[in-house]
Amino acid sequence: MNQEVIHISFLVQSAYVQFWSNQSTLRKSTKKQYISVLKKFEAFLLDNGFEGDLDFDQFHASREHPGRFLPIQRQVFDRFFMDLKHHEHMSNMNLAATITVLRCFFEFLYEADLIQHNPLLGYPRPKFESPIQNTALSKAECLALLQAALHKSPFYRQEFVFLWFMLITGLRLSEVRFLRRKRVHLDTRIVHVFDAQKTEKRPVALPQDLTVELERYIQHPEYLKYANQGDEYLFHQQGKIMTVDKIKRILSELTDDAGLTRHIRPHDLRRTAGYLMQTGGMSIIDIQHQLRHKNVGTTLRYVPPLNDLIKILEDT
């Protein structure tokens, strides 16, 4: 019985996985997902007759040349993924996630010089349309967050302006973090986004009231301490770029201060912006341009069904 357990765990308990687990900076929950995939791959190898010690560099024995071995080949993974698809009826979305896990794992082994050949380099993933969960904030939630931010810092108001800016512009978090003040043209109420964006360089419009608040914000003495002729980040931490962890902490603290029970992620603000635009009467094409989606189909997945609009932004 003990011998069987040891044999079954030849991959999960291998030096490969142990080194990866010790060196990886992934969260525990993500590591568990990786281990789950590795266990499936381990079971597949056993079902297909794997025997002996695990060595990805000397995985296949040569029939023509006894004693000669070859690295693990891509065909092994082809059969594994086909087995998941046809015997376990795995969806394309889950299959793509499984392929991603193994690609990352073997890339790690290769970069760490634990294997000489990466069998999954450039391995394709099946295409699928991932569902986007409706995580937009209601108007009441938006107002509660903004009020909490204003109460927390009634003079400098950086968190307040940051939230308002995200909710109105619909910019991605990376775009806002890397945005330089010189790219925000308050006279024409236009934001030019050049850094850290995934789509083409389209300008983003600003409403008059947000423009006024931005003008006040960048003239505040606390902001001017770190001004650098416009080359400073619009939202900075003492002249340095705001970290993602810092922004997540801000949202978490403001959520608690606002008395909200839900978890709010930075990308929820972008999704809320799309909803706000639609409920404000903007056309889908205008929303697409503001969010800078390449395809209008992506935009349609960001906005709610028409019969849900009243629920999302009902007056308080």
PATOR-226288 format. One record per residue: residue number from 1; x, y, z of N, C-alpha, C in turn. Coordinates in pm, whole numbers, plus 50000, padded with zeros to 5 digits. Layout:
! PATOR-226288
   resi    n.xx    n.yy    n.zz   ca.xx   ca.yy   ca.zz    c.xx    c.yy    c.zz
    NUM       X       Y       Z       X       Y       Z       X       Y       Z
...
//
This chain:
! PATOR-226288
   resi    n.xx    n.yy    n.zz   ca.xx   ca.yy   ca.zz    c.xx    c.yy    c.zz
      1   50083   49879   50000   50000   50000   50000   50087   50126   50000
      2   50189   50129   50088   50278   50243   50094   50356   50259   49964
      3   50396   50143   49906   50469   50147   49780   50384   50208   49670
      4   50252   50180   49671   50162   50234   49571   50150   50385   49585
      5   50141   50433   49709   50128   50577   49733   50252   50650   49685
      6   50369   50594   49713   50494   50655   49670   50500   50661   49517
      7   50456   50551   49455   50461   50543   49310   50367   50645   49246
      8   50248   50658   49304   50149   50749   49247   50196   50894   49256
      9   50275   50926   49356   50318   51063   49377   50453   51093   49314
     10   50489   51021   49210   50622   51038   49152   50644   51177   49094
     11   50538   51244   49048   50552   51378   48993   50532   51484   49100
     12   50422   51475   49173   50388   51578   49271   50494   51588   49380
     13   50557   51474   49415   50660   51476   49517   50801   51479   49458
     14   50812   51508   49330   50942   51509   49265   51022   51633   49302
     15   51151   51628   49270   51237   51744   49294   51194   51863   49210
     16   51135   51835   49093   51085   51943   49007   50980   52026   49079
     17   50880   51957   49133   50768   52026   49198   50812   52088   49330
     18   50898   52019   49402   50944   52073   49530   51022   52204   49509
     19   51109   52205   49409   51185   52327   49381   51092   52439   49336
     20   50999   52406   49247   50902   52506   49200   50822   52563   49317
     21   50776   52475   49406   50694   52519   49520   50772   52610   49613
     22   50899   52579   49633   50982   52660   49723   51018   52795   49664
     23   51033   52801   49532   51078   52923   49467   50964   53010   49415
     24   50850   52950   49392   50739   53023   49331   50681   53126   49428
     25   50640   53239   49374   50578   53345   49455   50426   53347   49439
     26   50371   53243   49380   50227   53236   49361   50155   53225   49494
     27   50031   53268   49498   49950   53254   49618   49921   53107   49645
     28   49888   53074   49770   49861   52935   49806   49746   52877   49724
     29   49643   52956   49703   49527   52908   49627   49566   52876   49483
     30   49655   52958   49426   49700   52934   49289   49789   52811   49283
     31   49874   52794   49383   49959   52675   49389   49874   52548   49395
     32   49766   52553   49468   49677   52437   49477   49619   52403   49341
     33   49587   52504   49263   49537   52480   49127   49644   52415   49041
     34   49767   52459   49056   49877   52398   48981   49894   52251   49021
     35   49892   52224   49151   49909   52086   49199   49797   51998   49148
     36   49676   52052   49143   49563   51975   49092   49585   51933   48947
     37   49637   52025   48865   49666   51993   48725   49779   51892   48716
     38   49882   51910   48797   49996   51817   48795   49953   51676   48836
     39   49859   51668   48928   49807   51537   48969   49734   51469   48853
     40   49660   51547   48776   49591   51490   48659   49693   51439   48557
     41   49797   51519   48535   49900   51477   48440   49973   51354   48490
     42   49997   51349   48619   50061   51234   48682   49977   51107   48663
     43   49847   51119   48687   49758   51004   48670   49754   50958   48525
     44   49756   51053   48433   49757   51019   48291   49882   50939   48254
     45   49998   50984   48305   50123   50913   48274   50120   50771   48330
     46   50066   50755   48449   50056   50621   48508   49963   50532   48427
     47   49850   50587   48387   49754   50509   48308   49814   50466   48175
     48   49913   50541   48128   49974   50508   48000   50107   50433   48016
     49   50127   50377   48136   50238   50286   48156   50369   50345   48200
     50   50368   50467   48257   50495   50524   48302   50556   50438   48412
     51   50686   50415   48404   50760   50341   48505   50897   50404   48523
     52   50957   50379   48638   51093   50425   48662   51100   50562   48726
     53   51221   50619   48729   51244   50750   48788   51206   50860   48688
     54   51156   50970   48741   51112   51078   48656   51229   51167   48616
     55   51252   51178   48487   51354   51265   48432   51303   51318   48299
     56   51259   51444   48298   51200   51500   48177   51302   51512   48062
     57   51430   51514   48095   51532   51521   47990   51563   51384   47930
     58   51528   51277   48001   51548   51141   47952   51420   51061   47978
     59   51319   51100   47904   51185   51049   47931   51149   50932   47839
     60   51188   50939   47712   51153   50836   47614   51272   50748   47584
     61   51255   50617   47599   51361   50523   47563   51361   50501   47412
     62   51480   50487   47356   51493   50463   47212   51487   50314   47182
     63   51399   50277   47091   51387   50136   47053   51506   50091   46971
     64   51557   50182   46889   51669   50146   46802   51802   50146   46877
     65   51812   50229   46981   51940   50243   47051   51918   50224   47201
     66   51931   50103   47251   51914   50078   47395   52010   50164   47477
     67   51956   50219   47582   52038   50305   47667   52034   50451   47629
     68   51972   50482   47513   51961   50621   47472   51819   50671   47503
     69   51811   50792   47556   51682   50848   47594   51664   50987   47534
     70   51539   51025   47517   51504   51155   47461   51422   51235   47562
     71   51425   51369   47554   51341   51452   47641   51193   51426   47614
     72   51110   51460   47710   50966   51443   47693   50919   51526   47573
     73   50838   51465   47489   50797   51527   47364   50657   51588   47375
     74   50629   51680   47285   50501   51749   47284   50384   51653   47262
     75   50410   51543   47193   50303   51447   47165   50241   51390   47292
     76   50322   51382   47399   50268   51333   47527   50158   51426   47576
     77   50183   51555   47563   50085   51653   47608   49965   51658   47514
     78   49989   51636   47385   49878   51628   47290   49779   51521   47334
     79   49831   51404   47369   49745   51293   47412   49676   51324   47545
     80   49750   51391   47634   49691   51427   47764   49575   51523   47748
     81   49594   51626   47669   49488   51724   47651   49371   51665   47573
     82   49401   51577   47480   49293   51508   47407   49212   51419   47501
     83   49281   51357   47594   49213   51273   47693   49120   51357   47781
     84   49168   51473   47823   49084   51562   47904   48962   51609   47826
     85   48982   51635   47698   48876   51688   47613   48768   51583   47586
     86   48810   51462   47555   48714   51361   47508   48666   51265   47616
     87   48750   51238   47716   48709   51143   47819   48655   51211   47944
     88   48712   51327   47977   48661   51401   48093   48566   51512   48052
     89   48548   51528   47919   48456   51628   47864   48487   51769   47917
     90   48616   51800   47925   48659   51930   47975   48627   52039   47872
     91   48574   52150   47919   48540   52262   47831   48667   52329   47779
     92   48653   52405   47671   48768   52476   47615   48826   52575   47715
     93   48740   52636   47796   48788   52733   47894   48876   52663   47999
     94   48831   52549   48051   48909   52477   48151   49033   52414   48088
     95   49020   52370   47964   49135   52313   47895   49242   52419   47874
     96   49201   52538   47836   49297   52648   47818   49367   52680   47949
     97   49292   52677   48060   49353   52703   48191   49453   52594   48227
     98   49421   52469   48194   49511   52357   48221   49639   52370   48140
     99   49625   52406   48013   49742   52424   47928   49828   52538   47981
    100   49765   52645   48026   49839   52759   48081   49922   52717   48202
    101   49862   52638   48290   49934   52591   48409   50057   52511   48370
    102   50042   52416   48280   50155   52333   48241   50259   52413   48162
    103   50214   52504   48080   50308   52591   48009   50394   52670   48107
    104   50330   52729   48207   50403   52809   48307   50496   52722   48389
    105   50450   52602   48424   50531   52512   48505   50658   52470   48430
    106   50643   52428   48305   50759   52383   48229   50849   52501   48188
    107   50790   52617   48171   50872   52734   48145   50959   52766   48267
    108   50900   52751   48386   50975   52772   48510   51091   52672   48519
    109   51063   52544   48491   51168   52442   48497   51281   52474   48399
    110   51242   52520   48281   51343   52552   48178   51426   52673   48219
    111   51361   52778   48270   51433   52899   48311   51523   52872   48430
    112   51486   52772   48513   51566   52736   48630   51674   52634   48596
    113   51687   52600   48467   51787   52503   48420   51765   52364   48478
    114   51640   52333   48511   51609   52199   48560   51579   52103   48446
    115   51547   52158   48330   51528   52078   48208   51599   52149   48093
    116   51645   52072   47998   51717   52130   47885   51627   52164   47767
    117   51504   52115   47772   51411   52131   47659   51273   52163   47715
    118   51210   52270   47664   51076   52306   47706   50976   52251   47604
    119   50906   52144   47637   50817   52080   47540   50691   52160   47509
    120   50660   52259   47593   50535   52334   47575   50558   52477   47528
    121   50678   52505   47480   50706   52639   47429   50614   52671   47312
    122   50534   52777   47327   50443   52817   47220   50325   52725   47199
    123   50297   52638   47295   50186   52544   47278   50054   52621   47270
    124   49971   52595   47169   49847   52674   47152   49740   52636   47253
    125   49656   52732   47284   49541   52710   47371   49413   52724   47290
    126   49312   52645   47320   49186   52656   47245   49121   52791   47269
    127   49056   52843   47167   48988   52970   47179   48852   52950   47245
    128   48816   53043   47325   48684   53039   47391   48648   53179   47434
    129   48524   53202   47455   48477   53332   47504   48450   53319   47652
    130   48540   53372   47732   48524   53361   47877   48411   53452   47924
    131   48326   53401   48011   48217   53485   48061   48270   53595   48151
    132   48217   53714   48136   48254   53825   48223   48143   53844   48325
    133   48179   53822   48450   48080   53833   48556   48039   53979   48575
    134   47911   54000   48597   47862   54135   48618   47900   54180   48759
    135   48010   54255   48769   48056   54302   48899   48053   54454   48908
    136   47970   54516   48827   47961   54662   48831   47903   54708   48964
    137   47946   54825   49006   47894   54885   49129   47762   54957   49097
    138   47671   54955   49190   47549   55033   49175   47581   55180   49200
    139   47488   55265   49166   47509   55408   49191   47526   55433   49340
    140   47450   55363   49422   47460   55379   49567   47599   55339   49615
    141   47654   55230   49560   47788   55185   49599   47894   55284   49554
    142   47878   55337   49433   47973   55438   49384   47976   55560   49475
    143   47857   55609   49508   47848   55727   49594   47905   55701   49732
    144   47879   55580   49786   47929   55546   49919   48082   55542   49920
    145   48141   55486   49815   48287   55481   49805   48347   55622   49793
    146   48288   55702   49707   48338   55838   49687   48326   55921   49815
    147   48214   55906   49885   48196   55979   50011   48297   55934   50116
    148   48324   55803   50120   48423   55753   50215   48561   55808   50183
    149   48595   55815   50054   48725   55869   50013   48736   56018   50045
    150   48629   56091   50025   48630   56235   50053   48641   56261   50203
    151   48573   56178   50281   48580   56192   50427   48720   56158   50479
    152   48785   56060   50416   48917   56017   50461   49023   56122   50435
    153   49011   56193   50322   49109   56297   50288   49036   56415   50226
    154   48978   56502   50309   48893   56610   50256   48971   56723   50189
    155   49103   56728   50205   49181   56839   50151   49260   56798   50027
    156   49348   56700   50041   49426   56656   49926   49338   56579   49828
    157   49255   56489   49879   49153   56417   49801   49210   56326   49692
    158   49329   56276   49709   49386   56194   49602   49303   56068   49577
    159   49264   55998   49681   49187   55875   49664   49051   55905   49603
    160   48992   56016   49642   48863   56058   49586   48875   56084   49436
    161   48978   56160   49396   48997   56191   49254   49032   56065   49176
    162   49113   55978   49236   49151   55854   49170   49027   55768   49140
    163   48941   55750   49237   48819   55672   49217   48729   55734   49111
    164   48707   55862   49123   48620   55933   49028   48677   55922   48886
    165   48808   55939   48874   48875   55929   48745   48857   55789   48684
    166   48872   55685   48765   48856   55548   48717   48712   55522   48673
    167   48617   55569   48751   48476   55543   48723   48427   55618   48599
    168   48487   55732   48571   48443   55813   48457   48515   55776   48328
    169   48647   55760   48335   48725   55736   48213   48718   55592   48165
    170   48703   55498   48258   48703   55357   48219   48841   55306   48183
    171   48945   55376   48220   49081   55330   48191   49114   55206   48273
    172   49203   55125   48218   49253   55010   48292   49343   55059   48405
    173   49357   54975   48507   49439   55013   48622   49583   55042   48579
    174   49639   54959   48493   49777   54980   48448   49791   55113   48376
    175   49689   55151   48300   49693   55277   48226   49690   55396   48320
    176   49610   55386   48426   49601   55496   48522   49728   55505   48605
    177   49783   55391   48642   49906   55391   48723   50022   55457   48648
    178   50034   55431   48518   50147   55482   48440   50118   55617   48374
    179   49999   55672   48398   49960   55795   48331   50038   55914   48385
    180   50104   55987   48294   50178   56107   48331   50084   56227   48329
    181   50111   56323   48416   50024   56439   48425   50021   56518   48294
    182   50132   56519   48220   50137   56595   48096   50046   56537   47988
    183   49999   56412   48009   49907   56350   47913   49763   56390   47938
    184   49738   56460   48048   49602   56504   48082   49590   56651   48044
    185   49516   56677   47939   49501   56814   47888   49369   56871   47938
    186   49378   56947   48045   49258   56999   48108   49190   57106   48024
    187   49266   57177   47941   49206   57282   47858   49111   57224   47753
    188   49150   57108   47697   49065   57043   47597   48986   56926   47656
    189   49010   56898   47782   48944   56788   47855   48966   56653   47785
    190   49091   56627   47751   49128   56505   47680   49246   56439   47753
    191   49240   56306   47764   49350   56228   47820   49409   56143   47707
    192   49540   56154   47688   49610   56072   47590   49684   55962   47663
    193   49649   55838   47633   49707   55723   47701   49808   55658   47608
    194   49934   55652   47653   50039   55594   47570   50107   55475   47637
    195   50107   55471   47768   50182   55367   47839   50091   55260   47896
    196   50139   55135   47892   50077   55021   47959   49937   54989   47909
    197   49906   55023   47787   49774   54992   47736   49781   54877   47635
    198   49669   54806   47621   49665   54688   47536   49604   54717   47399
    199   49547   54834   47383   49479   54865   47258   49540   54988   47194
    200   49481   55032   47084   49538   55145   47013   49526   55274   47093
    201   49602   55375   47054   49616   55497   47133   49506   55596   47100
    202   49390   55573   47157   49279   55664   47138   49268   55757   47259
    203   49231   55882   47239   49214   55974   47352   49086   55941   47429
    204   49083   55983   47553   48968   55963   47640   48918   56100   47686
    205   48787   56119   47680   48729   56249   47716   48702   56259   47866
    206   48706   56383   47917   48678   56411   48057   48557   56504   48067
    207   48470   56484   48164   48359   56578   48185   48408   56703   48256
    208   48330   56807   48249   48370   56937   48303   48393   56931   48454
    209   48304   56867   48529   48317   56867   48675   48440   56790   48721
    210   48475   56682   48655   48597   56609   48690   48720   56691   48653
    211   48712   56763   48542   48824   56849   48501   48854   56955   48606
    212   48749   57013   48661   48765   57115   48767   48833   57054   48889
    213   48789   56934   48926   48846   56867   49043   48992   56828   49019
    214   49024   56787   48898   49163   56753   48865   49251   56877   48872
    215   49200   56991   48826   49275   57117   48832   49307   57152   48977
    216   49209   57137   49065   49232   57164   49207   49333   57068   49266
    217   49322   56939   49228   49409   56834   49281   49556   56858   49246
    218   49585   56891   49120   49725   56906   49079   49785   57038   49124
    219   49701   57127   49178   49752   57252   49235   49767   57244   49387
    220   49733   57131   49445   49742   57116   49590   49890   57110   49632
    221   49926   57173   49743   50067   57174   49787   50127   57033   49802
    222   50048   56938   49847   50099   56801   49863   50138   56741   49729
    223   50059   56773   49626   50091   56724   49491   50214   56797   49436
    224   50221   56927   49458   50328   57009   49401   50465   56976   49462
    225   50468   56909   49577   50594   56868   49636   50674   56780   49541
    226   50601   56702   49461   50666   56603   49376   50642   56631   49227
    227   50601   56753   49196   50579   56790   49057   50711   56790   48981
    228   50705   56749   48855   50827   56738   48774   50798   56785   48631
    229   50754   56909   48622   50726   56969   48491   50628   56886   48408
    230   50535   56822   48476   50433   56744   48408   50470   56601   48381
    231   50596   56565   48404   50639   56428   48375   50612   56334   48491
    232   50562   56388   48603   50530   56301   48716   50404   56221   48687
    233   50386   56112   48760   50263   56034   48745   50146   56115   48799
    234   50034   56106   48731   49917   56181   48776   49878   56139   48918
    235   49878   56011   48944   49850   55959   49078   49977   55889   49127
    236   50042   55950   49224   50170   55896   49268   50175   55885   49419
    237   50274   55811   49466   50302   55802   49608   50436   55871   49632
    238   50430   55995   49674   50550   56075   49697   50643   56071   49577
    239   50585   56089   49460   50661   56095   49336   50682   55961   49269
    240   50653   55852   49336   50672   55719   49280   50538   55660   49233
    241   50546   55564   49145   50425   55502   49091   50348   55430   49201
    242   50217   55439   49196   50133   55368   49293   50139   55219   49264
    243   50161   55140   49366   50168   54995   49348   50028   54937   49343
    244   50017   54821   49281   49888   54753   49274   49840   54716   49414
    245   49932   54670   49498   49894   54634   49636   49840   54755   49711
    246   49900   54871   49688   49852   54992   49754   49710   55025   49710
    247   49683   55013   49582   49549   55043   49530   49447   54943   49583
    248   49487   54817   49591   49396   54716   49647   49365   54746   49793
    249   49466   54792   49867   49443   54826   50009   49350   54947   50020
    250   49369   55044   49929   49281   55161   49930   49136   55118   49909
    251   49113   55034   49810   48977   54988   49782   48920   54909   49899
    252   49004   54826   49960   48958   54746   50073   48920   54835   50191
    253   49004   54933   50221   48976   55024   50333   48853   55109   50307
    254   48841   55161   50184   48725   55244   50153   48597   55162   50152
    255   48607   55037   50109   48490   54949   50111   48441   54931   50254
    256   48535   54909   50347   48498   54895   50488   48440   55026   50542
    257   48506   55137   50510   48459   55267   50558   48319   55301   50504
    258   48291   55255   50382   48161   55283   50321   48053   55187   50368
    259   48092   55086   50445   47994   54990   50496   47948   54890   50392
    260   48028   54868   50288   47991   54773   50184   48043   54634   50221
    261   47968   54533   50186   48005   54396   50222   48072   54321   50108
    262   48065   54372   49988   48122   54304   49873   48271   54333   49858
    263   48340   54245   49788   48481   54268   49756   48489   54342   49623
    264   48563   54453   49621   48573   54535   49500   48716   54527   49447
    265   48728   54486   49323   48858   54478   49256   48877   54600   49166
    266   49001   54636   49137   49025   54753   49052   48952   54746   48918
    267   48947   54626   48856   48885   54617   48724   48733   54635   48732
    268   48675   54618   48850   48532   54643   48866   48498   54789   48838
    269   48594   54878   48862   48572   55021   48836   48561   55047   48686
    270   48643   54978   48608   48635   54992   48461   48503   54936   48411
    271   48462   54824   48465   48335   54765   48423   48219   54857   48460
    272   48228   54917   48578   48124   55011   48621   48118   55131   48528
    273   48234   55176   48481   48237   55290   48389   48156   55260   48264
    274   48169   55138   48212   48090   55100   48094   47942   55105   48121
    275   47903   55058   48238   47761   55060   48276   47711   55203   48292
    276   47794   55286   48355   47755   55426   48374   47735   55497   48240
    277   47822   55467   48147   47810   55529   48015   47680   55488   47947
    278   47647   55361   47955   47526   55315   47888   47401   55374   47953
    279   47398   55373   48086   47281   55428   48155   47272   55579   48137
    280   47385   55642   48102   47384   55785   48076   47341   55818   47934
    281   47313   55716   47853   47261   55739   47719   47363   55729   47607
    282   47487   55692   47638   47587   55678   47533   47560   55556   47447
    283   47591   55567   47320   47573   55454   47229   47684   55352   47253
    284   47660   55229   47207   47759   55123   47223   47890   55161   47152
    285   47881   55226   47037   48002   55265   46964   48081   55369   47042
    286   48010   55466   47102   48078   55567   47183   48145   55504   47306
    287   48075   55406   47367   48133   55335   47482   48256   55257   47438
    288   48246   55194   47322   48361   55120   47268   48482   55212   47251
    289   48459   55332   47199   48568   55426   47179   48626   55474   47312
    290   48539   55499   47409   48586   55546   47540   48667   55437   47611
    291   48620   55313   47603   48692   55201   47667   48807   55151   47581
    292   48810   55198   47453   48915   55162   47358   48922   55013   47331
    293   48805   54950   47320   48799   54810   47278   48819   54801   47127
    294   48895   54705   47085   48920   54687   46942   48793   54640   46873
    295   48719   54548   46939   48597   54493   46882   48477   54534   46967
    296   48369   54570   46901   48248   54609   46974   48190   54491   47050
    297   48221   54368   47006   48174   54250   47077   48224   54246   47220
    298   48347   54294   47241   48401   54300   47377   48322   54398   47461
    299   48288   54512   47401   48211   54613   47473   48074   54560   47514
    300   48012   54483   47426   47880   54428   47455   47883   54334   47574
    301   47999   54276   47600   48011   54188   47716   48035   54267   47844
    302   48063   54397   47832   48085   54481   47949   47958   54549   47997
    303   47864   54568   47908   47742   54640   47947   47633   54540   47980
    304   47541   54576   48068   47439   54483   48114   47324   54472   48015
    305   47244   54366   48030   47122   54357   47951   47033   54478   47980
    306   46957   54520   47882   46877   54642   47898   46781   54633   48015
    307   46730   54514   48044   46633   54504   48153   46699   54510   48290
    308   46834   54517   48295   46904   54529   48423   46952   54671   48450
    309   46931   54760   48355   46990   54894   48368   46936   54970   48487
    310   46807   54962   48510   46747   55040   48620   46799   54991   48753
    311   46824   54861   48765   46872   54805   48892   47014   54852   48922
    312   47094   54874   48818   47236   54903   48840   47257   55044   48892
    313   47185   55139   48839   47207   55278   48879   47078   55346   48922
    314   47003   55281   49007   46882   55343   49057   46918   55455   49153
    315   46838   55558   49157   46864   55673   49243   46853   55632   49390
    316   46936   55693   49471   46931   55665   49614   46830   55756   49682
//
